[in-house]
């Protein structure tokens, strides 16, 4: 199964929004709720030590800040999708506020 199949189960990919240093961002729509989100795709980040550490740090910070109701300064993290089996995944998707 390719990485995108893990996302397509719950989300419809709408459009590519941009590419950054660590991955690409896509506009996606949740199939059940019809809410649109941004999906940050981090392909094979696990193979790059510095990038992997930075992503763990980013996820940790976003998870904490997403719980703060009055947080208007950062995007909210809603879901993390591991692309592959949990014990061997290499890529992931961060589902965030659009």
Secondary structure, DSSP 8 states (H G I E B T S, - for coil): --HHHHHHTTEEEEEEEEE-SS-EEEEEEETTT--EEEEEEETTGGGSHHHHHHHHHHHHHHHHHHT-TT--SS--EEEEEEES-TTT--EEEEEEE-
